[in-house]
């Protein structure tokens, strides 16, 4: 059923379109045209205005041919750096970039996979309820497109996100919540050689705080990281300001709260000891989700996988996706693998056969929904 050659050619076309976060205009226009050709009613929201981008989320609806509930499929339009002027090449069953950029399979594979699914459904007269397609902007670095999507305009209460590495059949039914923690430490400037005792070294305060933290993997469900330190102006000046950006993640709310509180306490205590002023900013980026294995939707997905010869494997992951936001907004959504590997690196590659299988599984989900 899946037209492998058509799928590959569209993948090559999509990844060549520059589509950096908040600069998805060309990709949005391309996808709107494609969805219209397939027969969907297409709109674009104003999410871009909220995130400082030049395009909004693209939403398409394929009208029902049977009395079945609506289902949503989603992928994101943007990609990480270096992601401009990608030159993909096909080597057997593998698609790679030229080696100096990412490939853009994250999430070009999801975009073309959904469009191929729609074509197969129509070409084979698969009876279906309303199929809603959501192509989001600004997923990388904050899930900002889905965060600014008005889900009240969607009918679907169940959804599949095609945005996961790994072989077809892998389904993410659990993902963590994440806190962003920013510490702004205000010390006192002084000449580092003539009068260092008159200064309060903000970098030293940050270092003392960080040395007291547990970072990395805290337990099997929780992680913490110190990712960015910015401060100081010259080696002969006691630095009076430093900003430290951290994060915590956990599958469990109580563990996340504990990890975040520990980081905040470390900064506050170190500041008090040095008589430095510390400002803390904690921001919840997205909620956790966990869809139990016995949930009706997961039973349907397992049945769809088995019908196309795939063993469905449920996994929990340590990263967030648009699935977190959709679940938080009341749509039961899972993230499904599309056969890419080494994403966010110049070694990224796409397995064509696994993408084909993922599309077959998506078609079967529509048929069984």
Secondary structure, DSSP 8 states (H G I E B T S, - for coil): ---HHHHHHHHHHHHTS--BTTB-HHHHHHHHHHHHHHT-EEEE-SHHHHHT-S---EEEEE--SSS---EEEEEE--B-SS-SS---EEETTEEE--SSS---HHHHHHHHHHHHHHHHHHHTT---S-EEEEEES--TTT-HHHHT--GGG---SEEEEEEE-SSTTEEEEEE-EEEEEEEEEE-B--BTTT-GGG-B-HHHHHHHHHHTS--EEEETTEEEEEEEEEE-S-TTB---EEEEEEEEEESSHHHHHHHHHHHHHHHHHHHHHHT-EEEEEEEEEE--EE--TT-HHHHHHHHHHHHTT---EEEEESS--HHHHHHHTT-EEEEEE-SEESTTSTT-EEEHHHHHHHHHHHHHHHHH-
